[in-house]
């Protein structure tokens, strides 16, 4: 996983936390839900990238690269 991908995924997750907090403060359930969705999306992308990294590491261990 590239550093830029990691940063973008983490930024999406953190932006979601901000939206969720803003939704709580303003009593806006739509904004809160949007923030939660952004967090979930960012976390899912991070998990997918970690899986790709693990597969690449395993391939490297097998092939010696």
PATI-70692 format. One record per residue: residue in three letters; x negated, y, z negated of N, C-alpha, C in turn; residue number from 1. Coordinates in Angstrom, 1 decimal. Layout:
// residues N
  res    n_xx    n_yy    n_zz   ca_xx   ca_yy   ca_zz    c_xx    c_yy    c_zz    n
  ala       X       Y       Z       X       Y       Z       X       Y       Z  NUM
...
//
This chain:
// residues 65
  res    n_xx    n_yy    n_zz   ca_xx   ca_yy   ca_zz    c_xx    c_yy    c_zz    n
  unk    -0.8    -1.2     0.0     0.0     0.0     0.0    -0.9     1.2     0.0    1
  unk    -0.6     2.1     0.9    -1.4     3.4     0.9    -1.1     4.3    -0.2    2
  unk    -2.0     5.1    -0.5    -1.8     6.1    -1.6    -0.7     7.0    -1.3    3
  unk    -0.5     7.4     0.0     0.6     8.3     0.4     1.9     7.6     0.1    4
  unk     2.0     6.3     0.4     3.3     5.6     0.2     3.6     5.6    -1.3    5
  unk     2.6     5.3    -2.1     2.8     5.2    -3.5     3.3     6.6    -4.1    6
  unk     2.6     7.6    -3.6     3.0     9.0    -4.1     4.4     9.3    -3.6    7
  unk     4.8     9.0    -2.4     6.1     9.3    -1.9     7.2     8.5    -2.7    8
  unk     6.9     7.3    -2.9     7.9     6.4    -3.7     8.1     6.9    -5.1    9
  unk     7.0     7.3    -5.7     7.0     7.8    -7.1     7.7     9.1    -7.1   10
  unk     7.5    10.0    -6.1     8.1    11.3    -6.1     9.6    11.1    -5.9   11
  unk    10.0    10.2    -5.1    11.5     9.9    -4.9    12.1     9.5    -6.3   12
  unk    11.4     8.6    -7.0    11.9     8.2    -8.3    12.0     9.3    -9.3   13
  unk    10.9    10.2    -9.3    10.9    11.3   -10.3    12.0    12.3    -9.9   14
  unk    12.2    12.6    -8.6    13.2    13.5    -8.2    14.6    13.0    -8.6   15
  unk    14.7    11.7    -8.5    16.0    11.1    -8.9    16.2    11.3   -10.4   16
  unk    15.2    11.2   -11.2    15.3    11.4   -12.7    15.7    12.9   -12.9   17
  unk    15.2    13.8   -12.1    15.5    15.2   -12.3    17.0    15.4   -11.9   18
  unk    17.4    14.8   -10.8    18.8    15.0   -10.4    19.8    14.4   -11.4   19
  unk    19.4    13.2   -12.0    20.2    12.6   -13.0    20.4    13.5   -14.2   20
  unk    19.2    14.1   -14.6    19.2    14.9   -15.8    20.1    16.2   -15.5   21
  unk    19.9    16.7   -14.3    20.7    17.9   -13.9    22.2    17.6   -13.9   22
  unk    22.5    16.4   -13.4    23.9    16.0   -13.4    24.5    15.8   -14.8   23
  unk    23.6    15.3   -15.8    24.1    15.3   -17.2    24.3    16.6   -17.7   24
  unk    23.4    17.5   -17.5    23.5    18.9   -18.1    24.7    19.7   -17.5   25
  unk    25.0    19.5   -16.3    26.0    20.2   -15.6    27.4    19.5   -15.6   26
  unk    27.4    18.3   -16.2    28.5    17.4   -16.2    29.0    17.2   -14.8   27
  unk    28.1    16.9   -13.9    28.4    16.6   -12.5    28.1    15.1   -12.2   28
  unk    29.1    14.3   -12.3    28.9    12.8   -12.1    28.3    12.5   -10.7   29
  unk    28.7    13.2    -9.7    28.1    13.0    -8.3    26.6    13.2    -8.3   30
  unk    26.1    14.3    -8.9    24.7    14.5    -8.9    24.0    13.5    -9.7   31
  unk    24.6    13.1   -10.8    24.0    12.1   -11.7    23.9    10.8   -10.9   32
  unk    24.9    10.4   -10.2    24.9     9.1    -9.4    23.9     9.2    -8.3   33
  unk    23.8    10.3    -7.7    22.8    10.5    -6.6    21.4    10.4    -7.2   34
  unk    21.2    10.9    -8.3    19.9    10.8    -9.0    19.5     9.3    -9.3   35
  unk    20.5     8.6    -9.8    20.3     7.2   -10.1    20.0     6.4    -8.9   36
  unk    20.7     6.7    -7.8    20.5     6.0    -6.5    19.1     6.3    -6.0   37
  unk    18.6     7.6    -6.1    17.3     7.9    -5.7    16.2     7.1    -6.5   38
  unk    16.5     7.0    -7.8    15.5     6.3    -8.6    15.5     4.8    -8.2   39
  unk    16.6     4.2    -8.0    16.7     2.8    -7.6    16.0     2.6    -6.2   40
  unk    16.2     3.5    -5.3    15.5     3.4    -4.0    14.0     3.5    -4.1   41
  unk    13.6     4.5    -4.9    12.1     4.6    -5.1    11.5     3.4    -5.8   42
  unk    12.2     2.8    -6.7    11.7     1.6    -7.4    11.7     0.4    -6.5   43
  unk    12.7     0.3    -5.7    12.8    -0.8    -4.7    11.7    -0.7    -3.7   44
  unk    11.4     0.5    -3.2    10.3     0.7    -2.2     9.0     0.3    -2.9   45
  unk     8.8     0.7    -4.1     7.5     0.4    -4.8     7.4    -1.1    -5.0   46
  unk     8.5    -1.8    -5.3     8.4    -3.3    -5.4     8.1    -3.9    -4.1   47
  unk     8.7    -3.4    -3.0     8.4    -4.0    -1.7     6.9    -3.8    -1.3   48
  unk     6.4    -2.6    -1.6     5.0    -2.4    -1.3     4.1    -3.3    -2.2   49
  unk     4.4    -3.5    -3.4     3.6    -4.4    -4.3     3.7    -5.8    -3.7   50
  unk     4.8    -6.2    -3.2     4.9    -7.5    -2.7     4.0    -7.7    -1.4   51
  unk     4.0    -6.6    -0.6     3.1    -6.6     0.6     1.7    -6.7     0.2   52
  unk     1.3    -5.9    -0.9    -0.1    -6.0    -1.4    -0.4    -7.4    -1.9   53
  unk     0.5    -8.0    -2.6     0.2    -9.3    -3.1     0.0   -10.3    -2.0   54
  unk     0.8   -10.2    -1.0     0.7   -11.1     0.2    -0.6   -10.9     0.9   55
  unk    -1.0    -9.7     1.0    -2.3    -9.4     1.7    -3.4    -9.9     0.8   56
  unk    -3.3    -9.7    -0.5    -4.4   -10.3    -1.3    -4.5   -11.8    -1.3   57
  unk    -3.4   -12.4    -1.2    -3.3   -13.9    -1.1    -3.9   -14.3     0.2   58
  unk    -3.6   -13.6     1.3    -4.1   -14.0     2.6    -5.6   -13.8     2.6   59
  unk    -6.1   -12.7     2.0    -7.5   -12.5     1.9    -8.2   -13.5     1.1   60
  unk    -7.6   -14.0     0.1    -8.2   -15.1    -0.8    -8.3   -16.4     0.0   61
  unk    -7.4   -16.6     0.8    -7.3   -17.9     1.6    -8.3   -17.8     2.8   62
  unk    -8.3   -16.7     3.5    -9.2   -16.6     4.6   -10.6   -16.1     4.3   63
  unk   -10.8   -15.6     3.1   -12.1   -15.1     2.7   -12.4   -13.7     3.2   64
  unk   -11.3   -12.9     3.6   -11.5   -11.6     4.0   -11.1   -10.6     3.0   65
//
